[in-house]
Amino acid sequence: VKKLGIVAVSNALLQDITCLAADRMLIFASYGDVFHAVARNKEVVHTYEGHKARIHLLQPFGDHVISVDVANVLIVWDIQSEEEYLQVVFDKATFAVSAILHPSTYLNKILLGSEQGGLQLWNIRSNKLLYSFAGWGIGVTTLEQAPAVDVVAVGLVSGHIIVHNIKFDETLMKFQQDWGPITAISFRTDGHPVMAAGSPVGHIALWDLEEKKLISQMRNAHSTAIAGMSFVPGEPLLITNGADNAIRVWIFDGPGGTGRVLRSRMGHSAPPTKIRYHGQNGEQILSAGQDGTLQSFSTVHERFNKSLGRGSINKKKSKRKGLQHDTMALPPITAFASEVAHQNDWDGIVACHQGYITCTTWNYQKTSMGSHKLRPEEFSKHKPVDIYATAVDITTCGNFAVIGMSTGQVDVYNMQSGIHRGRYGKERAHEGSIRGIAVDGLNQLTITAGSEGLIKFWKFKTKDLVHSTDLSSSPSGILLHRDSGILGIAFDDFSISVLDIETRKIVRKFSGHHGRINDMAFSPDGRWLITSSMDCTIKTWDLPSGCLIDCFLLDSAAVSLTMSPTGDFLASAHVDDLGIYLWSNRSLYSLVSLRPLPADYEPSVVTLPGTCPLQDVDVAEGEETCDEMIEYDSPEQLGEQLVTLSSLPESRWKNLLNLDVIKKKNKPREPPKVPKSAPFFIPTVPGLIPRYAAPEQENDAQSKVVNIGVLAQKSDFYIHLEEALSTNKYAAPLNLLKDLGPSNIEIELRSLAPEGGGSIEVMMSFLRMIEMMLNKKYNFELAQAYLALFLKLHLKIVSSEPSLLEEVSRLSTQLEETWIHLRTLFNQSLCVLTYMKSALL
């Protein structure tokens, strides 16, 4: 409650939770006729099965838990053994249980309220009905223990609250609310005699129990019925929640006894209609819902979520009138576009509303609606009913908003000033209504799609028509990937086309959906187009190969899709679902086959992402591992005629020529000094005044220069090279060199020369090893590096020895030939690549 942050998320249960209760150790949650006990806020530890009908009341009770179902069966369970301790069946006609309470200090006793209005006090241990209260003839909705012993508050269907003493069966006081049945009751326990009661319309009434009167009303605490309310023990804090997907903490610290919102956490109270990632870091998702609000959800942590509020025609007026009678509220947002470029300076989001002509701007930094209302000037005095904004886009620089209307006209507005900056076409851009608008990344082109089946390309600044493309059928929406200039077009006949805006030709066509295409998303690199449709599938199309590479089926259709700019998540919003679901991109962290799916592929139904651990197991089992999917292990050399590089890290060969420079650079300025260890007894100089003797200077003047030629033993590499002269097998010495570090390689090559303890024959053998590497065309870069170092070290000897000179000249021509051959291949490959990457294909 201190921060209203999520402490833990439990594993998902199989169905929607209908009833919730908790004791100090466990949380009890029911769905259908089963309920579970959840421990450590996470895993299910107990399951209680035995009811035949839906459970609607749960009450923890010491070592037991009581559950009541709609068929009027009450069962007392032993929590640890999961066994029934007692079962009581009530007659629905005379006593239909509607509320349950354990009065404090009443040992083994529970109080039951009924739809008929009567109350009963039962002893659970002996299974006896101790007392029946006559009641008030009106159904009981809720029972709540008051801070005083023996006193219980009873909420009725009529809106009455009865404060009743159950010891003497007498009513202490009676209150009445006019907003329908009482949904929840709570008492303050911090010394103020106040009772709060909730209502089905979202109002809360606060009653003074001493003066028996209404203190104040908190109207529209929630936009739906108050589902639960509870005062924090000993503090002036009230926590409430409702079906509007909000939890609020109210503090009572002001005059007049009314509460103000201290903290709140809320999502959409109606399903989201459009979601889009905001910015380039892939951390915020903007979401517009049917409740008229625009919210920002963080994929990093819940505490970064924020709500930009509701759209309003006139903010000041709607604040004065209050939420309930707000005629100023705008309809839900149907489309929006956001840009971060100038969001610190002015509004960075522009949105159009359902059936409404005016587009609104929003400010992400101030988390509120912006200052401008964008609509054509001819409609500033009167608002036509049948004309409305249908599509919107914002330029990369964040300076301009382009808005399309149902009449076919397209207008440009300045985002900073809200001034109208021009219109495409003489009167209107299209004959039909505008189905989509896109502006390219450099503000050169504006692309508009009309319902009459045309896509038009306009110069952004001069508003001239550049080109018009006739489509096969009417487009339902377009999406531009600005970096690559690829335009995805969804059609009313459920097909998808991809158009290249440079050549203005359709380059791909996809068909396969069997329902209206709701939304499209491009992967950040523009290689994949992901589409969602009313046939409940989400499909991923690979644009280079033109194939369907992924398809999955859901229980409810995805209304909107957006892919993270960093490529790690796909976010989806669904029909009749308040949540935004994140799907992880598996190709980032595991081997995924991107082969096209077969024509007869039947997608399996995937459950929406949750926290249930069983899900991952199912995915792994359902996946058949094909032979081609097993990770490929590359051999040392693919083919005899191919040049193959070694897979050694660059540090092993790249800096061989510059080793002396590196060593010089890394050489310490002065040798490290070893601290002199003091003797145990410090010597003193003899005399009257005791003085410490000066430490003696040690002489370390011994020579450290060793003549390598005298002491040199033949290394393994040297021995192998000698052997190879007769056997002509150079694999062994090469493998030895590959294992050595740069410094060791230099030492080995130095010691090949006669003054290093080597011989001309071994130098010849080394050159033949290089020749063999060039012939076989493997470890190509190592051959170059080793030869370069060898020549740098031994150029004098090589030039003075005719046998070595002959070997080197042979190598030189061979190197020349190999390089010319390689260069031709490189150029050829680069040429083909550039051609493939060009948009002409």
HELIX and SHEET records of a PDB file:
HELIX    1   1 PRO A  255  GLY A  257  5                                   3    
HELIX    2   2 GLU A  302  PHE A  304  5                                   3    
HELIX    3   3 LYS A  315  LYS A  321  1                                   7    
HELIX    4   4 GLU A  377  PHE A  379  5                                   3    
HELIX    5   5 ARG A  586  LEU A  588  5                                   3    
HELIX    6   6 LEU A  614  GLY A  622  1                                   9    
HELIX    7   7 ASP A  627  MET A  629  5                                   3    
HELIX    8   8 GLU A  650  ARG A  652  5                                   3    
HELIX    9   9 LEU A  656  ASN A  658  5                                   3    
HELIX   10  10 LEU A  659  ASN A  666  1                                   8    
HELIX   11  11 ILE A  708  LEU A  711  1                                   4    
HELIX   12  12 ASP A  716  THR A  727  1                                  12    
HELIX   13  13 ALA A  731  ASP A  739  1                                   9    
HELIX   14  14 PRO A  742  ARG A  750  1                                   9    
HELIX   15  15 PRO A  754  GLY A  756  5                                   3    
HELIX   16  16 ILE A  760  LYS A  776  1                                  17    
HELIX   17  17 PHE A  780  SER A  800  1                                  21    
HELIX   18  18 PRO A  802  LYS A  837  1                                  36    
SHEET    1   A 4 CYS A  19  ALA A  22  0                                        
SHEET    2   A 4 ILE A  27  TYR A  31 -1                                        
SHEET    3   A 4 VAL A  34  ALA A  39 -1                                        
SHEET    4   A 4 GLU A  43  GLU A  49 -1                                        
SHEET    1   B 4 ILE A  55  PHE A  61  0                                        
SHEET    2   B 4 HIS A  64  ASP A  69 -1                                        
SHEET    3   B 4 VAL A  73  ASP A  78 -1                                        
SHEET    4   B 4 GLU A  84  VAL A  89 -1                                        
SHEET    1   C 4 VAL A  97  LEU A 101  0                                        
SHEET    2   C 4 LYS A 109  SER A 114 -1                                        
SHEET    3   C 4 LEU A 119  ASN A 123 -1                                        
SHEET    4   C 4 LYS A 128  PHE A 133 -1                                        
SHEET    1   D 4 VAL A 140  GLN A 145  0                                        
SHEET    2   D 4 VAL A 151  LEU A 156 -1                                        
SHEET    3   D 4 HIS A 160  ASN A 165 -1                                        
SHEET    4   D 4 GLU A 170  GLN A 176 -1                                        
SHEET    1   E 4 ALA A 184  PHE A 187  0                                        
SHEET    2   E 4 VAL A 194  GLY A 198 -1                                        
SHEET    3   E 4 ILE A 204  ASP A 208 -1                                        
SHEET    4   E 4 LYS A 213  MET A 218 -1                                        
SHEET    1   F 4 ILE A 226  PHE A 231  0                                        
SHEET    2   F 4 LEU A 237  GLY A 242 -1                                        
SHEET    3   F 4 ALA A 246  ILE A 251 -1                                        
SHEET    4   F 4 ARG A 260  MET A 266 -1                                        
SHEET    1   G 4 PRO A 272  HIS A 278  0                                        
SHEET    2   G 4 GLN A 284  GLY A 289 -1                                        
SHEET    3   G 4 THR A 293  SER A 298 -1                                        
SHEET    4   G 4 LYS A 306  ARG A 310 -1                                        
SHEET    1   H 4 ILE A 333  SER A 338  0                                        
SHEET    2   H 4 ILE A 349  HIS A 353 -1                                        
SHEET    3   H 4 CYS A 359  ASN A 363 -1                                        
SHEET    4   H 4 SER A 368  LEU A 374 -1                                        
SHEET    1   I 4 ALA A 389  ILE A 394  0                                        
SHEET    2   I 4 PHE A 400  MET A 405 -1                                        
SHEET    3   I 4 VAL A 410  ASN A 414 -1                                        
SHEET    4   I 4 HIS A 420  TYR A 424 -1                                        
SHEET    1   J 4 ILE A 434  VAL A 439  0                                        
SHEET    2   J 4 LEU A 445  GLY A 450 -1                                        
SHEET    3   J 4 LEU A 454  LYS A 459 -1                                        
SHEET    4   J 4 LEU A 465  ASP A 470 -1                                        
SHEET    1   K 4 PRO A 475  HIS A 481  0                                        
SHEET    2   K 4 ILE A 486  PHE A 491 -1                                        
SHEET    3   K 4 ILE A 496  ASP A 500 -1                                        
SHEET    4   K 4 LYS A 505  PHE A 510 -1                                        
SHEET    1   L 4 ILE A 517  PHE A 522  0                                        
SHEET    2   L 4 TRP A 528  SER A 533 -1                                        
SHEET    3   L 4 THR A 537  ASP A 542 -1                                        
SHEET    4   L 4 CYS A 547  LEU A 553 -1                                        
SHEET    1   M 3 ALA A 558  MET A 563  0                                        
SHEET    2   M 3 PHE A 569  HIS A 574 -1                                        
SHEET    3   M 3 ILE A 580  SER A 584 -1                                        
SHEET    1   N 2 THR A 684  VAL A 685  0                                        
SHEET    2   N 2 ARG A 691  TYR A 692 -1                                        
END                                                                             
